[in-house]
Structures are given as structure tokens and as C-alpha cells.
């Protein structure tokens, strides 16, 4: 796997079993959360997920049809957070399917392209839809992708940051190509999600995550999660 940074909470490939701390001690609990990516077509949603999950970037990424599903984990101090990631298609003809994917989600990343003002406007529409129809406690992050193309910027950083602050969103500019802030935005979401013991099942109406028992997560060999 490609090295994607050594900051605390660095993401590693999803694996069953007990995640381990660097000293070999088993982490206390595993929490599972449903996360959905939304945004206009060609803003780089699939590229962000591919970078986060596999540490890869493809210059020419095929458009998603319907939605793609991947899993990945991040490690916090005492918790392994397992994301169930739904990467949705951005084409308008698939818009009617979106509620099926964000319903019951505990987190969402709304992505826009910093070189395209229209995609920022579309991102605002997605945010409004989530605020109106998604789980009331959903954690929403706004990602200004393609930060490596800053010379072609059409959406100012301060404009997007101000919008995010007004709407209570997490916000980062990202680059799937260079990996800038890709792990960081997922880690920021993981830190903000509730990890209470009484959380409901993934995909339920509560919008809360689900704590997994070790046996439920499988009896696969332990993976070294936090490096």
C-alpha cells in the first residue's frame, strides 16, 4: 500500500479483526458508520475515495454508475472507526437514487471542484437537501477538490470556508491527485462522530453509528491499524 502520511489516525486498508496500537495493545472498540459522497459529476468523488482506501490516483477515472461501495478504517486514540463508504454518481439522471444512499448515513462529504463555480453551487443544493432530508445528526463535510489546480481557481477559499461556517460544516480543500487533506477530512469526520455504546444499527433511522463486537467484526488476523 502506498504511504499516505504518518499523522495520528492515518487511514489503513479495511480489515477485520482487532486493530492494534503501535505497542501491540488492542484498541478498545470498533464503531461502524455509513458515509456517503455527493457532488456534481467529475468533481473527483471517486478519486478521493480511491486515494483514501487504496492510496491510488488515476488521471482518467470512469464515471460512477449508480453508486460504488468501499470500506476503510481510521484509528483514533481508543476507537477504530470503520467507514462504509457509498460513492454516488454525480449525473443528474441518478439524482433520484441519492436518498437511498444518504438515508441513515451518519456522515456525508459534499464535493465540489475549486476550478468550477457551478459545482460549488450544486454542492450548496446537496447540503440543503441533506439538512432537510437526511438524519438530523449527520456530520457534513464540504470538500473543495482539485486543490492542485489552484492556478485555475474559480471558487475562493474564504468564500467556501465562510459558507461552511454558516452552515456548521467541516471544510477542507483537497487534492486526490497529491493526497492533500484526503486522509485528514475523513479523520476529522471520524473525530466528530458520536461513539456511544448505545448507538443504533448502520442504515437505521437513528443516524447513529454501530459499535461492533470483536466476534461480529470477524476472526481474521489482527491488522496494524495505527502506525
Number of C-alpha atoms within 10 A of each C-alpha: 9 9 10 19 14 10 11 14 24 21 28 24 17 19 19 18 18 25 27 19 18 11 9 10 10 15 18 13 17 22 23 24 28 26 27 25 27 27 29 24 19 19 23 25 27 25 25 28 26 17 21 27 20 18 21 18 18 12 8 7 12 10 16 16 12 17 19 13 11 14 19 20 30 24 26 18 12 12 19 26 26 25 23 19 23 23 25 27 25 23 15 10 9 13 15 8 14 18 14 10 21 25 18 25 29 30 29 24 26 26 29 31 29 27 21 15 15 14 21 25 13 16 23 20 14 19 23 12 12 21 15 10 12 22 20 15 15 20 22 25 23 28 33 27 27 24 24 17 13 14 8 12 16 14 20 13 16 9 9 20 18 13 14 20 11 9 14 12 19 18 22 22 22 27 22 27 20 15 21 19 19 24 25 20 21 25 20 15 18 25 17 13 18 16 21 12 12 10 16 15 18 20 20 16 15 17 25 28 29 24 25 17 13 15 11 10 15 14 11 11 11 15 16 18 23 23 16
